[in-house]
Amino acid sequence: MAAKVLTMWILVGAAFALAAYRASRYLRPVFAAPAADRWDQPFERLKGLLADLGLHRRLLQIRYSGVLHGLIFTGFLVLFSAIAQSLGSGLIPGFSLAPIGGNTWIASLQDLFGVLVLCGIGLAIYQRLVIRPKRFEGSNSLDAWTIYGLVFAVVATMFMEFAFRLVAEGSGSPWRPVSSALAILLSTLGVSASDAATGGEVAYWLHVASVLTFLIYIPGSKHRHIFTAAPNIYFRNLKPKGMLPVPPPEQALAGVSEIDQFDWKHKLDLISCTECGRCQAVCPAYASGLPLSPKALIMDLRDFMADEGNGKAGPLIGGVIAEETLWACTTCRACMDACPVHIEQMTKIVEMRRSVLETGAIEPMLQTALGNLQQSGNSFGKPARQRARWTKDIGFEIKDARKGPVDILWFVGDFASYDPRAQKMTAHIAKLLHQAGVDFGILYDAERNSGNDVRRVGDEGMFETLARHNIDVLSGCKFNRIMTTDPHTLNGLRQEYRTFGVEFDVIHYTQLFLELLKANLLTPAGGDGARVTYHDPCYLGRYNGEFDAPREIIRMAGYSLHDMARCRENSFCCGAGGGRIWMDDSAMKERPSENRIKEALALGDATIFVVTCPKDLVMYSAAVQNLGAEDRIEVRDVVELIMPATTATVLH
């Protein structure tokens, strides 16, 4: 007995020491990282942790994977009792869980959940061998198979130990139905009581070896998320989705150019990645063939962080992470919303973009757009006096919100003001507002780009210049609410301007038009049940939570809505966000906008593609033309559905 105890203490001590050593490679950089303010709202954090970890809220968005993970996860929670029993009995003579039900209700749970774990492993193997999701591309498959083998070994040796011991004792147990069935099988095969006693001891040591091997292996595996997922979810970002983190005032240069500049939460993200590929599966840049996989980005940063700790230094940007990878991101945030452990892929990209901008290494088209913004306050490079040129032929004069109070201050935005394809829609929105008797005004030449995409490109200085100008102008006006047609502008005014201590009541035009329809101040022309589909813009839906107002307008206008598979929170980005609309897209194998139009065409019966963003109107109209699908589907702004038919015809 003494030899067994001594052996167990040596094995367990060595295993924990080796596991700690392997873990230190990844944990040391986290604990040495700059501070992050993630300690607020403990109850809200705990509530989200229980939902995402305990209830598998995000994991179950892919039902098959969520179920198999739930089986393994819950099973292992119960099987910790069996592991504790095995290790405890070896380390401490006389240790037993029997006084608290180890041979009764705990035994039944161990048998039941042991089977569930094996079912989960079977489903996981089927997924890898048969289903073979594309999102697994680039993940470490050998790591996954190693874990499957170790988990199977832990559970199988547990069952064999219990079964052999039941044979040795000469009786079954109603509390262990699975183990008892195995014991009957062993007896049928001629295993004697003495042989079973030996077999039980062998199975016991194999079980201990499996558990300790699992313990040693985990810290160097992606499955370290067993320990890191819970804290990573708990310390998730609770600020509004539309607010990017602000560079610390003491930071000389904005952004991250070295791995050590990432704060501890960013680094905790890196070692919590499960390589499940959910972020990769929803990424429009990856789908279009650009050199960005959010999953690969996190894996590369993780490995680089660990290598630096071992003295293997090298450049972060331009080395580990190519500049082309950073510029591929549309900042749609789909990756962050899909991640089951709340990794913040997009914010890391923006942080590194900030650093790249400091060096002046910018692609030519983006350089031109930023130059235009600096000189003219808009990405088109047009004079400010031309911003309201679209108002000349609408038949009435729009109030100047700088000169008198208005109920609604319409912050029009660059594309709605300058792009010829969007200007027509802007004019008709104005006419409908006028028709409904809305007291509204605009800022005319005082308006500047909101800076939302400028900030996501990484130009903090220009964002602040644009934002402070707009804030000063808005602060000098009297209004009740701000309305904008552009979701990007909506996010900038509503969310990003909080950075400067101001909060405006900002609504999207669909929200106002829904109010007008419900108040019978506008009467829809009537769609006669025609089938349409609707695209949720990222910055209206995913960022700012507005999914229903456009859909209610569609229904009130008499149209039949047929949503695409990727809709609402899971909508697919048009490809314009994050400054991508200002960049070259010639390297794309398929533009995200064309991918989306193909999805709409696959519905078969939707002949109208409804949008609620001037950028979307431009992007998707071009996509329909590029695909030669003008005779099958038509892109329309939602306001066209409530216009008189004769008026709507003029737009085309």
Secondary structure, 3 states (H helix, E strand, C coil): CHHHHHHHHHHHHHHHHHHHHHHHHHHHHHHCCCCCCCCCCHHHHHHHHHHHHHCCCCHHHCHHHHHHHHHHHHHHHHHHHHHHHHHHHHHCCCCCCHHHCCCCHHHHHHHHHHHHHHHHHHHHHHHHHHHCCHHHCCCCHHHHHHHHHHHHHHHHHHHHHHHHHHHHHCCCCCCCHHHHHHHHHHHHCCCCHHHHHHHHHHHHHHHHHHHHHHHHHHHHCHHHHHHHHHHHHHCCCCCCCCCCCCCCCCCCCCCCCCHHHCCHHHHHHHHHCCCCCHHHHHCHHHHCCCCCCHHHHHHHHHHHHHHHHCCCCCCCECCCECHHHHHCCCCCCHHHHHCCCCCCHHHHHHHHHHHHHHHCCCCHHHHHHHHHHHHHCCCCCCCHHHCCHHHCCCCCCCEECCCCCEEEEECCCHHHHHCHHHHHHHHHHHHHHHHCCCCEEECHHHCCCCCHHHHHHCCHHHHHHHHHHHHHHHHCCCEEEEEECCHHHHHHHHCHHHHHCCCCCEEEHHHHHHHHHHCCCCCCCCCCCCEEEECCCCCCCCCCCCCHHHHHHHHHCCCEECCCCCCHHHCCCCCCCCCHHHCCCCCCCCCHHHHHHHHHHCCCCCCEEEECCHHHHHHHHHHHHHCCCCCCCEEEEHHHHCCCHHHHHHCC
